[in-house]
Amino acid sequence: MLESPSPKPSLSEGAYSEIRQALVQGDFEPGQRLSEPELALRFSTSRSPIREALVRLSHEGFVERMPSGRIRVRVLDISEFEQLYVVRANVEGLVARLAAPRLRTTDLEQMEKAQEEMERCVRKNDAVGAIAAGQEVHDLLLRECGNQPLIEVLSGLRARISRFRAVVASLGDYDPERAIEHRRILKALYQRKAEQAGTEMIRHVNRSAAALMGKLRKRG
């Protein structure tokens, strides 16, 4: 029996994904005005899906509507970033604690592989690669935490934080201490020490936030 093909994403979903990716990559400048007709031309679609995508991106904090009714890319606000990371640190810590007793041997092996890739990227000063490899560990923990509301909360936080992280990644120069912190988290997970894993995760996220804020302030 043939499997049914996966349903194609709707036009609005496709427009949302493409515009969001462009925003995360920094293709649009903070404060830049976004025109529906120009976006429709760029992403080869009609204005209706673009309009729906912009409403969704506005709710997620990527863009904002000005008093004139026009849409622009939100300017990066360091105070907002700081507030988001306060929440993220505690949520990521809870995710690590919940996931620790649920992890299978294959999960730990997958995280070890990602950790080794992260360490290779750090040695090469490949910030983009190191962030991607480190994110694999965070993603696996989230997937295995067994708490759907928590997954939704953290996914939303990550979406809003992604623009800040993309800016920092574009500056290069990755802090090697992050890989060391990840190794401590993995050690606690190997030992099934849930509380320690959560504590190490909170410490790691808080330290990452401080480093990122420093770079954002220097960037101006």
Secondary structure as UniProt FT lines:
FT   HELIX           11..25
FT   TURN            30..31
FT   STRAND          33..34
FT   HELIX           36..42
FT   TURN            43..44
FT   HELIX           47..59
FT   TURN            60..61
FT   STRAND          63..65
FT   TURN            67..68
FT   STRAND          71..73
FT   HELIX           78..99
FT   HELIX           100..102
FT   HELIX           105..123
FT   TURN            124..125
FT   HELIX           127..144
FT   HELIX           148..170
FT   HELIX           177..190
FT   TURN            191..192
FT   HELIX           194..219
//
